[in-house]
Amino acid sequence: LPRSLAALALGDAGVLGTVRARLPPDALADMIGDVVCVLVPDPDGPGRRAELERLTARLEAPAGLGTTVGWPDAATSFARALGALELARAGQAGDGGAGVLVVARERAGELLLASAPALVRELAEDRLRPLAALSPGSRKRLTATLHAWLAEQGRLTAVAARLGIHPQTARYRIARLRELFGPALEDPDERFWLELALRAGDPGDGERAVSSAARPG
């Protein structure tokens, strides 16, 4: 038995035969439900990651690589691999790409958020409630401004540059955010939860909103 291993989950059942033919001799592959599961010994060894990336690209199938564990915890690695596979599928649907390997340990934050979607929605709704009563346009602009303000640690010029707006407009929007969120913007712990809520509500939404928010208001 290997001292360490990681599970690789492939989302295309039709590739099992190809996977088996191309695996290194110390790896095992079989179906678990409708997912191909590969147990890869010594996943952090020299060349292993590149080998798996080449295999995934060749198969043109979404794939997730679980965390490195001792063999008794193979089920844990497979659970992480399934979560990473879902992120790969989401990226494939959004970008039109295929054959991308998502590594669980590099996306642990997203996997954590995805593990309890109902709780995540509650967090986002609670922390961002001050924005809920605004008109859709104002809400989008102030959400983007809040995202930029948190990312730039409150630096006005950097916020304006990030949003592509005049500093005076940025100053007005930040003042509006202070009216809405009060002392929460000055509390490091509250700022952490606000940023998490922004990411949880719709990962990347703040960035996508930036272009549409780059206008006065």
ROVEX-167435 format. One record per residue: residue in three letters; y, x, z of N, C-alpha, C in turn. Coordinates in nm, 4 decimals. Atoms other than C-alpha are relative to their C-alpha. Layout:
N
> Ala  Y  X  Z  Y  X  Z  Y  X  Z
...
***
This chain:
217
> Leu  -0.1195  0.0838  0.0000  0.0000  0.0000  0.0000  0.1249  0.0875  0.0000
> Pro  -0.1232  -0.0806  0.0051  0.3541  0.1259  -0.0765  0.0753  -0.0050  0.1316
> Arg  -0.0825  -0.0011  -0.1203  0.5854  0.2270  0.2046  0.1173  -0.0955  -0.0136
> Ser  -0.1109  0.0930  0.0251  0.8662  0.0227  0.0444  -0.0183  -0.0625  -0.1365
> Leu  0.0070  0.0694  0.1282  0.8982  -0.2267  -0.2375  0.1173  -0.0948  -0.0104
> Ala  -0.0972  0.1067  0.0237  1.1331  -0.4790  -0.3913  -0.0597  -0.0961  -0.1004
> Ala  0.0476  0.1014  0.0937  1.0595  -0.8027  -0.5710  0.1028  -0.0180  -0.1109
> Leu  -0.0822  0.0301  0.1164  1.1939  -0.8603  -0.9195  -0.0386  -0.1380  -0.0483
> Ala  0.0258  0.1359  0.0468  1.2277  -1.2243  -1.0283  0.0574  -0.0166  -0.1398
> Leu  -0.0404  0.0230  0.1387  1.2412  -1.3075  -1.4007  -0.0112  -0.1479  -0.0299
> Gly  -0.0077  0.1437  0.0182  1.3429  -1.6547  -1.5085  -0.0590  -0.0530  -0.1284
> Asp  0.0621  0.0444  0.1250  1.1354  -1.6769  -1.8276  -0.1498  0.0235  0.0098
> Ala  0.1444  -0.0131  -0.0172  0.7639  -1.7481  -1.7834  -0.0667  0.0632  -0.1211
> Gly  0.0605  -0.0513  0.1222  0.6970  -1.6458  -2.1438  -0.0043  0.1505  -0.0100
> Val  -0.0051  -0.1468  0.0101  0.7635  -1.2783  -2.0712  -0.1069  0.0680  0.0841
> Leu  0.0961  -0.0606  -0.0921  0.4741  -1.2261  -1.8275  -0.0868  0.1047  -0.0691
> Gly  0.0859  -0.0945  0.0702  0.2466  -1.0613  -2.0831  0.0718  0.1283  -0.0363
> Thr  -0.0788  -0.1179  0.0356  0.5210  -0.8282  -2.2030  0.0312  0.0829  0.1229
> Val  -0.0311  -0.0709  -0.1238  0.6165  -0.7418  -1.8472  -0.1195  0.0828  0.0453
> Arg  0.1202  -0.0718  -0.0448  0.2595  -0.6495  -1.7562  -0.0276  0.1219  -0.0870
> Ala  0.0285  -0.1108  0.0919  0.2277  -0.4301  -2.0630  0.0969  0.1164  0.0182
> Arg  -0.1028  -0.1030  -0.0090  0.5450  -0.2394  -1.9868  0.0256  0.0489  0.1415
> Leu  -0.0214  -0.0412  -0.1383  0.5227  -0.2038  -1.6090  -0.0582  0.1381  0.0267
> Pro  0.0658  -0.1224  -0.0466  0.4585  0.1297  -1.4436  -0.1311  -0.0373  0.0679
> Pro  0.1346  0.0341  -0.0482  0.0968  0.1487  -1.3221  -0.0061  -0.0437  0.1457
> Asp  0.0049  0.0358  -0.1417  0.1858  0.1028  -0.9549  0.0712  -0.1307  0.0310
> Ala  -0.0691  0.1274  -0.0213  0.3698  -0.2301  -1.0041  -0.0944  -0.1162  -0.0310
> Leu  0.0818  0.1198  0.0190  0.2197  -0.5804  -0.9935  0.0886  -0.1138  -0.0482
> Ala  -0.0765  0.1147  0.0507  0.3312  -0.8951  -1.1780  -0.0891  -0.1228  -0.0080
> Asp  0.0709  0.1271  0.0137  0.2256  -1.2595  -1.1624  0.1021  -0.1122  0.0076
> Met  -0.0872  0.1176  -0.0066  0.3683  -1.6102  -1.1743  0.0028  -0.0543  0.1426
> Ile  -0.0172  0.0779  -0.1225  0.5053  -1.7797  -0.8630  0.0831  -0.1204  -0.0396
> Gly  -0.0667  0.1170  0.0564  0.5906  -2.1313  -0.9685  0.0294  0.0270  -0.1469
> Asp  -0.0375  -0.0251  0.1393  0.7832  -2.0974  -1.2940  0.0755  0.1315  -0.0152
> Val  -0.0709  -0.1284  0.0005  0.9182  -1.7494  -1.2097  -0.1012  0.1137  -0.0050
> Val  0.0800  -0.1226  0.0008  0.7655  -1.4136  -1.2973  0.0448  0.0862  0.1171
> Cys  -0.0291  -0.0863  -0.1143  0.7455  -1.2058  -0.9783  -0.0641  0.1355  -0.0226
> Val  0.0487  -0.1377  0.0126  0.7123  -0.8280  -1.0041  0.0239  0.0701  0.1330
> Leu  -0.0149  -0.0821  -0.1200  0.6487  -0.6157  -0.6957  0.0106  0.1454  -0.0433
> Val  -0.0319  -0.1346  0.0476  0.8058  -0.2762  -0.7599  -0.0017  0.0962  0.1179
> Pro  0.0010  -0.0991  -0.1081  0.7044  0.0094  -0.5266  0.1140  0.1004  -0.0155
> Asp  -0.1039  -0.1043  -0.0043  0.9664  0.2661  -0.4259  0.1166  -0.0343  -0.0940
> Pro  -0.1039  0.0445  0.0944  1.2489  0.0705  -0.5951  0.1247  0.0878  -0.0028
> Asp  -0.1179  -0.0861  -0.0048  1.5120  0.3243  -0.4878  -0.0295  0.1416  -0.0476
> Gly  0.0370  -0.1320  0.0478  1.3247  0.6199  -0.6347  0.0733  0.0370  -0.1281
> Pro  -0.0713  -0.0464  0.1205  1.4647  0.8314  -0.9189  -0.0443  -0.0751  -0.1249
> Gly  0.0269  0.0647  0.1283  1.4914  0.6382  -1.2430  -0.0485  -0.1424  0.0070
> Arg  0.0553  0.1358  -0.0099  1.3538  0.3098  -1.1058  0.1007  -0.1057  -0.0465
> Arg  -0.1012  0.1006  0.0337  1.6778  0.1139  -1.1354  0.0230  -0.0029  -0.1515
> Ala  -0.0223  -0.0055  0.1444  1.7381  0.2323  -1.4918  -0.1193  -0.0575  -0.0751
> Glu  0.1211  0.0523  0.0626  1.3768  0.1477  -1.5785  0.0007  -0.1534  0.0016
> Leu  -0.0037  0.1455  -0.0118  1.4187  -0.2095  -1.4522  0.1107  -0.0597  -0.0867
> Glu  -0.1085  0.0489  0.0850  1.7506  -0.2506  -1.6314  -0.0402  0.0014  -0.1475
> Arg  0.0464  -0.0058  0.1385  1.5940  -0.1388  -1.9585  -0.1005  -0.1106  -0.0286
> Leu  0.0993  0.1057  0.0171  1.3029  -0.3789  -1.9099  0.0674  -0.1357  -0.0113
> Thr  -0.0707  0.1280  0.0016  1.5360  -0.6701  -1.8351  0.0768  -0.0191  -0.1304
> Ala  -0.0760  0.0093  0.1245  1.7567  -0.5943  -2.1350  -0.0936  -0.0244  -0.1186
> Arg  0.0947  0.0157  0.1100  1.4523  -0.5687  -2.3624  -0.0549  -0.1433  -0.0045
> Leu  0.0557  0.1353  -0.0072  1.3174  -0.9045  -2.2438  0.1038  -0.1074  -0.0291
> Glu  -0.1092  0.0954  0.0181  1.6598  -1.0725  -2.2771  -0.0195  -0.1230  0.0887
> Ala  0.0221  0.1077  -0.0964  1.5757  -1.2773  -1.9690  0.0847  0.0259  0.1238
> Pro  -0.0734  -0.0214  -0.1255  1.7871  -1.3361  -1.6559  -0.0955  0.0518  0.1067
> Ala  0.0863  -0.0608  -0.1014  1.6542  -1.1352  -1.3627  0.0783  0.0294  0.1258
> Gly  -0.0588  -0.0352  -0.1288  1.7207  -1.0762  -0.9945  -0.0897  0.0973  0.0730
> Leu  0.0743  -0.0998  -0.0756  1.6160  -0.7760  -0.7886  0.0278  -0.0191  0.1481
> Gly  -0.0145  0.0198  -0.1432  1.5522  -0.8351  -0.4195  0.0278  0.1286  0.0746
> Thr  -0.0296  -0.1157  -0.0838  1.6259  -0.6029  -0.1315  -0.1252  0.0849  0.0213
> Thr  0.1099  -0.0919  -0.0286  1.4119  -0.2995  -0.0511  -0.0504  -0.0248  0.1418
> Val  0.0604  0.0338  -0.1298  1.1708  -0.3806  0.2331  -0.1336  0.0722  0.0122
> Gly  0.1383  -0.0404  -0.0174  0.8428  -0.2687  0.3833  -0.0911  -0.1081  -0.0555
> Trp  0.0834  0.0988  0.0686  0.5456  -0.4392  0.2229  -0.0255  -0.1279  0.0810
> Pro  0.0205  0.1275  -0.0703  0.4954  -0.6921  0.5097  0.1135  -0.1007  -0.0215
> Asp  -0.1156  0.0880  0.0195  0.8402  -0.8327  0.4244  0.0257  -0.0288  -0.1476
> Ala  -0.0152  0.0244  0.1438  0.7757  -0.8784  0.0529  0.0554  -0.1395  -0.0280
> Ala  -0.0497  0.1364  0.0216  0.8434  -1.2528  0.0858  0.1515  -0.0071  0.0160
> Thr  -0.1456  -0.0040  -0.0179  1.1944  -1.1778  0.2127  0.0677  0.0561  -0.1232
> Ser  -0.0571  -0.0590  0.1211  1.2636  -0.9545  -0.0856  -0.0066  -0.0988  -0.1162
> Phe  0.0119  0.0976  0.1087  1.1348  -1.2259  -0.3202  0.1025  -0.1123  0.0158
> Ala  -0.1024  0.1027  -0.0227  1.3644  -1.4832  -0.1575  0.1368  0.0486  -0.0452
> Arg  -0.1274  -0.0561  0.0453  1.6601  -1.2523  -0.2178  0.0023  0.0125  -0.1529
> Ala  0.0082  -0.0107  0.1457  1.5392  -1.1943  -0.5744  0.0252  -0.1346  -0.0660
> Leu  -0.0233  0.1333  0.0556  1.5367  -1.5706  -0.6373  0.1483  -0.0358  0.0059
> Gly  -0.1437  0.0242  -0.0090  1.8938  -1.5952  -0.5114  0.0764  0.0786  -0.1043
> Ala  -0.0657  -0.0828  0.1015  1.9982  -1.3076  -0.7357  -0.0273  -0.0537  -0.1397
> Leu  0.0330  0.0597  0.1302  1.8169  -1.4734  -1.0271  0.0921  -0.1180  -0.0306
> Glu  -0.0909  0.1125  0.0221  2.0298  -1.7854  -0.9796  0.1391  0.0488  -0.0384
> Leu  -0.1290  -0.0570  0.0391  2.3429  -1.5700  -0.9959  -0.0059  0.0512  -0.1435
> Ala  0.0160  -0.0485  0.1376  2.2088  -1.4108  -1.3151  0.0031  -0.1160  -0.0979
> Arg  -0.0005  0.1177  0.0870  2.1453  -1.7538  -1.4650  0.1401  -0.0579  -0.0133
> Ala  -0.1370  0.0512  0.0047  2.4951  -1.8672  -1.3711  0.0871  0.0880  -0.0880
> Gly  -0.0764  -0.0911  0.0842  2.6426  -1.5565  -1.5324  -0.0375  -0.0129  -0.1454
> Gln  0.0466  0.0165  0.1370  2.4299  -1.6106  -1.8413  0.0619  -0.1247  -0.0615
> Ala  -0.0581  0.1245  0.0508  2.5547  -1.9683  -1.8749  0.1490  0.0143  -0.0232
> Gly  -0.1444  -0.0130  0.0127  2.9158  -1.8645  -1.8226  0.0428  0.0969  -0.1073
> Asp  -0.0422  -0.1063  0.0904  2.9232  -1.5520  -2.0386  -0.0768  0.0037  -0.1308
> Gly  0.0789  -0.0008  0.1212  2.6593  -1.6248  -2.2989  -0.0847  0.1244  -0.0146
> Gly  0.0801  -0.1208  0.0069  2.4900  -1.2948  -2.2170  -0.1420  -0.0259  0.0448
> Ala  0.1385  0.0131  -0.0417  2.1216  -1.2372  -2.1514  -0.0503  0.1382  0.0379
> Gly  0.0596  -0.1269  -0.0354  1.9033  -0.9712  -2.0022  0.0780  0.0789  0.1021
> Val  -0.0792  -0.0680  -0.1032  2.1370  -0.8913  -1.7128  -0.0786  -0.0009  0.1304
> Leu  0.0674  -0.0115  -0.1284  1.9844  -0.7654  -1.3884  0.1026  -0.0104  0.1126
> Val  -0.0860  0.0156  -0.1171  2.1576  -0.8912  -1.0726  -0.0751  0.0544  0.1210
> Val  0.0621  -0.0668  -0.1145  2.0837  -0.6790  -0.7645  0.0502  -0.0653  0.1287
> Ala  -0.0366  0.0788  -0.1180  2.0783  -0.8733  -0.4383  0.0894  0.0765  0.0958
> Arg  -0.0773  -0.0734  -0.1004  2.2159  -0.5970  -0.2161  0.1437  0.0225  -0.0454
> Glu  -0.1357  -0.0166  0.0512  2.5218  -0.5677  -0.4432  0.0770  -0.1318  -0.0035
> Arg  -0.0650  0.1315  0.0050  2.5937  -0.9418  -0.4289  -0.0298  -0.0800  0.1269
> Ala  0.0425  0.0645  -0.1242  2.5056  -1.0135  -0.0658  0.0969  -0.1092  0.0445
> Gly  -0.0976  0.1008  -0.0410  2.8301  -1.2001  0.0011  -0.0177  -0.1303  -0.0752
> Glu  0.0201  0.1211  0.0796  2.7718  -1.4419  -0.2853  -0.1302  -0.0700  0.0377
> Leu  0.1265  0.0603  -0.0426  2.4110  -1.4942  -0.1765  0.0163  -0.0716  0.1336
> Leu  -0.0250  0.0637  -0.1296  2.5318  -1.5704  0.1749  0.0693  -0.1343  -0.0195
> Leu  -0.0712  0.1249  0.0250  2.7740  -1.8334  0.0460  -0.0903  -0.1036  -0.0662
> Ala  0.0882  0.0921  0.0715  2.5079  -1.9825  -0.1808  -0.1112  -0.0546  0.0877
> Ser  0.1123  0.0415  -0.0843  2.2604  -2.0143  0.1061  0.0263  -0.1294  0.0754
> Ala  -0.0334  0.1234  -0.0727  2.4450  -2.3058  0.2712  0.1164  -0.0687  -0.0710
> Pro  -0.1110  0.0543  0.0800  2.6488  -2.4847  0.0008  0.0771  -0.1120  0.0685
> Ala  -0.0707  0.1100  -0.0673  2.7279  -2.7925  0.2128  0.0952  0.0554  0.1058
> Leu  -0.0854  -0.0605  -0.1031  2.8618  -2.5797  0.4974  0.1165  0.0739  -0.0635
> Val  -0.1048  -0.0715  0.0709  3.0588  -2.3688  0.2505  0.1083  -0.0969  -0.0469
> Arg  -0.0986  0.1012  0.0438  3.2235  -2.6816  0.1068  0.0833  -0.0489  0.1176
> Glu  -0.0726  0.0446  -0.1189  3.3138  -2.7947  0.4575  0.1037  0.1048  0.0426
> Leu  -0.0927  -0.1082  -0.0347  3.4698  -2.4558  0.5314  0.1210  -0.0010  -0.0920
> Ala  -0.1092  -0.0027  0.0967  3.6750  -2.4631  0.2119  0.0930  -0.1193  0.0193
> Glu  -0.0818  0.1203  -0.0175  3.7917  -2.8195  0.2671  0.0842  0.0086  0.1264
> Asp  -0.0716  -0.0075  -0.1266  3.8890  -2.7517  0.6279  0.1146  0.1017  -0.0055
> Arg  -0.1014  -0.1048  -0.0021  4.0772  -2.4248  0.5758  0.1099  -0.0233  -0.1027
> Leu  -0.0991  0.0217  0.1066  4.2528  -2.5352  0.2565  0.0577  -0.1415  0.0024
> Arg  -0.0494  0.1373  -0.0100  4.3383  -2.8857  0.3782  0.1515  -0.0117  -0.0198
> Pro  -0.1442  0.0133  0.0233  4.7177  -2.8129  0.3791  0.0379  -0.0131  -0.1473
> Leu  -0.0307  0.0097  0.1426  4.6989  -2.7908  -0.0025  -0.0453  -0.1335  -0.0600
> Ala  0.0661  0.1166  0.0581  4.5065  -3.1156  -0.0466  0.0983  -0.1102  -0.0390
> Ala  -0.0930  0.1105  0.0250  4.8084  -3.3492  -0.0377  0.0974  0.0291  -0.1143
> Leu  -0.0929  -0.0356  0.1070  4.9961  -3.1641  -0.3124  -0.0443  -0.0582  -0.1332
> Ser  0.0360  0.0408  0.1361  5.0087  -3.2685  -0.6749  -0.0924  0.1048  -0.0607
> Pro  0.0926  -0.0976  0.0582  4.7420  -3.1015  -0.8932  0.0685  0.1271  -0.0482
> Gly  -0.0698  -0.1178  0.0499  4.9982  -2.8703  -1.0550  0.0469  0.0903  0.1124
> Ser  -0.0473  -0.0793  -0.1137  5.1534  -2.7596  -0.7266  -0.1164  0.0634  0.0744
> Arg  0.1165  -0.0535  -0.0705  4.8119  -2.7194  -0.5676  -0.0564  0.1224  -0.0736
> Lys  0.0528  -0.1131  0.0772  4.6947  -2.4915  -0.8502  0.0910  0.1213  0.0131
> Arg  -0.0927  -0.1132  -0.0093  5.0106  -2.2795  -0.8375  -0.0027  0.0637  0.1382
> Leu  -0.0021  -0.0558  -0.1352  5.0090  -2.2430  -0.4598  -0.1354  0.0602  0.0382
> Thr  0.1313  -0.0614  -0.0230  4.6340  -2.1746  -0.4526  -0.0032  0.1398  -0.0604
> Ala  -0.0052  -0.1316  0.0644  4.6850  -1.8911  -0.7006  0.0918  0.0947  0.0776
> Thr  -0.0934  -0.0827  -0.0759  4.9826  -1.7664  -0.4972  -0.0621  0.0458  0.1310
> Leu  0.0676  -0.0373  -0.1244  4.7810  -1.7732  -0.1751  -0.1052  0.1077  -0.0266
> His  0.1006  -0.1003  0.0368  4.4999  -1.5827  -0.3440  0.0663  0.1363  -0.0236
> Ala  -0.0692  -0.1258  0.0298  4.7451  -1.3195  -0.4722  0.0626  0.0587  0.1261
> Trp  -0.0641  -0.0468  -0.1232  4.9291  -1.2989  -0.1394  -0.1008  0.0673  0.0919
> Leu  0.1043  -0.0593  -0.0830  4.6053  -1.2308  0.0468  -0.0511  0.1301  -0.0616
> Ala  0.0522  -0.1195  0.0673  4.4830  -0.9816  -0.2127  0.0979  0.1163  0.0084
> Glu  -0.1019  -0.1051  -0.0010  4.8115  -0.7905  -0.2095  0.0577  0.0242  0.1389
> Gln  -0.0407  -0.0204  -0.1397  4.8475  -0.8054  0.1708  0.1475  -0.0312  0.0222
> Gly  -0.1345  0.0494  -0.0232  5.1763  -0.9914  0.1497  0.1120  0.0755  -0.0683
> Arg  -0.1049  -0.0769  0.0677  5.3630  -0.7430  -0.0722  0.0606  -0.0850  -0.1123
> Leu  -0.0654  0.0947  0.0891  5.6146  -0.9597  -0.2567  -0.0007  0.0472  -0.1459
> Thr  -0.0072  -0.0506  0.1367  5.6630  -0.7387  -0.5631  -0.1377  0.0006  -0.0652
> Ala  0.1366  -0.0037  0.0539  5.2879  -0.6934  -0.6057  -0.0513  -0.1405  -0.0280
> Val  0.0406  0.1395  0.0232  5.2305  -1.0692  -0.5702  0.0627  -0.0516  -0.1289
> Ala  -0.0689  0.0460  0.1208  5.4915  -1.1427  -0.8379  -0.0615  0.0622  -0.1251
> Ala  0.0593  -0.0679  0.1153  5.3409  -0.8826  -1.0711  -0.1390  -0.0543  -0.0292
> Arg  0.1356  0.0517  0.0173  4.9892  -1.0148  -1.0157  0.0012  -0.1371  -0.0666
> Leu  -0.0108  0.1351  0.0555  5.1007  -1.3681  -1.1008  0.0786  -0.0040  -0.1302
> Gly  -0.0828  -0.0018  0.1203  5.3355  -1.2637  -1.3804  0.1209  -0.0901  0.0110
> Ile  -0.1164  0.0854  -0.0226  5.6332  -1.4452  -1.2273  0.1133  0.0841  0.0583
> His  -0.1161  -0.0688  -0.0568  5.9825  -1.3504  -1.1078  -0.0174  0.0097  0.1520
> Pro  0.0124  -0.0134  -0.1451  5.9960  -1.2154  -0.7500  0.0636  -0.1143  0.0781
> Gln  -0.0636  0.1113  -0.0703  6.2313  -1.4968  -0.6532  -0.0912  -0.1224  0.0026
> Thr  0.0954  0.1110  0.0048  5.9747  -1.7522  -0.7668  -0.1140  0.0252  0.0975
> Ala  0.1054  -0.0350  -0.0952  5.7079  -1.5674  -0.5694  0.0468  -0.0207  0.1431
> Arg  -0.0543  0.0160  -0.1349  5.9346  -1.5675  -0.2634  0.0054  -0.1480  0.0383
> Tyr  -0.0058  0.1444  -0.0271  5.9848  -1.9445  -0.2928  -0.1394  -0.0540  0.0319
> Arg  0.1355  0.0523  -0.0204  5.6112  -2.0089  -0.3203  -0.0587  0.0487  0.1320
> Ile  0.0505  -0.0525  -0.1266  5.5285  -1.7830  -0.0258  0.0636  -0.0735  0.1171
> Ala  -0.0662  0.0785  -0.1054  5.7876  -1.9650  0.1842  -0.0637  -0.1371  0.0131
> Arg  0.0667  0.1315  -0.0026  5.6204  -2.2909  0.0870  -0.1364  0.0104  0.0676
> Leu  0.1292  -0.0198  -0.0653  5.2840  -2.1530  0.1927  0.0169  0.0145  0.1508
> Arg  -0.0243  -0.0143  -0.1442  5.4319  -2.0571  0.5295  0.0278  -0.1360  0.0635
> Glu  -0.0228  0.1351  -0.0515  5.5499  -2.4153  0.5716  -0.1321  -0.0752  0.0169
> Leu  0.1263  0.0744  -0.0004  5.2017  -2.5448  0.4924  -0.1004  0.0552  0.1009
> Phe  0.1049  -0.0615  -0.0810  4.9848  -2.2961  0.6835  0.0497  0.0529  0.1340
> Gly  -0.0554  -0.0408  -0.1272  5.2216  -2.1933  0.9626  -0.0479  0.1365  0.0445
> Pro  0.0355  -0.1314  -0.0545  5.1076  -1.9088  1.1915  -0.1317  0.0560  -0.0523
> Ala  0.1285  -0.0488  0.0518  4.7686  -1.8857  1.0190  0.0188  0.1191  -0.0932
> Leu  -0.0230  -0.1093  0.0936  4.9219  -1.6538  0.7593  0.0289  0.1321  0.0701
> Glu  -0.0291  -0.1225  -0.0732  5.0148  -1.4033  1.0291  -0.1171  0.0458  0.0860
> Asp  0.1162  -0.0310  -0.0836  4.6762  -1.4054  1.2032  -0.1085  0.0645  -0.0862
> Pro  0.1007  -0.0677  0.0836  4.4275  -1.1480  1.0622  -0.1307  -0.0778  -0.0121
> Asp  0.1240  0.0769  0.0059  4.1276  -1.3625  1.1551  0.0157  -0.1221  -0.0898
> Glu  -0.0223  0.1179  0.0829  4.2781  -1.6714  0.9937  0.0126  0.0376  -0.1472
> Arg  -0.0110  -0.0446  0.1394  4.3639  -1.4749  0.6794  -0.1383  0.0275  -0.0593
> Phe  0.1369  -0.0235  0.0467  4.0006  -1.3673  0.6558  -0.0665  -0.1313  -0.0398
> Trp  0.0648  0.1286  0.0291  3.8805  -1.7285  0.6720  0.0652  -0.0684  -0.1192
> Leu  -0.0664  0.0575  0.1167  4.1427  -1.8379  0.4210  -0.0515  0.0627  -0.1288
> Glu  0.0497  -0.0659  0.1220  4.0285  -1.5771  0.1720  -0.1439  -0.0405  -0.0277
> Leu  0.1380  0.0440  0.0181  3.6666  -1.6720  0.2292  -0.0034  -0.1422  -0.0539
> Ala  -0.0040  0.1388  0.0477  3.7547  -2.0392  0.1791  0.0392  -0.0071  -0.1462
> Leu  -0.0384  -0.0030  0.1408  3.9273  -1.9591  -0.1494  -0.1172  0.0410  -0.0881
> Arg  0.1146  -0.0456  0.0777  3.6225  -1.7706  -0.2724  -0.1128  -0.1022  0.0047
> Ala  0.1088  0.0956  -0.0158  3.3828  -2.0297  -0.1368  0.0247  -0.1281  -0.0776
> Gly  -0.0304  0.1249  0.0685  3.5643  -2.3263  -0.2832  -0.0352  0.0056  -0.1469
> Asp  0.0330  -0.0220  0.1405  3.5256  -2.1862  -0.6342  0.0188  0.1480  -0.0286
> Pro  -0.0163  -0.1437  0.0199  3.4518  -1.8121  -0.6732  0.0707  0.0309  -0.1309
> Gly  -0.0760  -0.0356  0.1188  3.7049  -1.6680  -0.9119  0.1078  -0.1002  -0.0350
> Asp  -0.0972  0.1031  0.0356  3.9156  -1.9861  -0.9113  0.1423  0.0510  0.0126
> Gly  -0.1341  -0.0546  -0.0165  4.2167  -1.8011  -0.7772  0.0406  0.0857  -0.1169
> Glu  -0.0331  -0.0854  0.1132  4.1961  -1.5498  -1.0582  0.0243  -0.0842  -0.1249
> Arg  -0.0181  0.0825  0.1192  4.1538  -1.8177  -1.3244  0.1298  -0.0779  0.0070
> Ala  -0.1225  0.0782  -0.0144  4.4482  -2.0071  -1.1808  0.1257  0.0813  -0.0257
> Val  -0.1171  -0.0845  0.0109  4.6772  -1.7085  -1.2110  0.0720  -0.0223  -0.1319
> Ser  -0.0664  0.0127  0.1301  4.7417  -1.7462  -1.5827  0.0726  -0.1324  -0.0129
> Ser  -0.0672  0.1290  0.0127  4.8207  -2.1161  -1.5550  0.1119  -0.0132  0.1020
> Ala  -0.1031  0.0104  -0.1026  5.0335  -2.0546  -1.2467  0.1190  0.0907  -0.0293
> Ala  -0.1073  -0.0943  0.0300  5.2549  -1.7956  -1.4122  0.1192  -0.0714  -0.0661
> Arg  -0.1174  0.0705  0.0456  5.5466  -2.0306  -1.4494  0.0737  -0.0497  0.1244
> Pro  -0.0754  0.0409  -0.1187  5.8236  -2.1502  -1.2154  -0.0562  -0.1283  0.0591
> Gly  0.0406  0.1243  -0.0632  5.7453  -2.4190  -0.9625  -0.0517  0.0255  0.1389
***
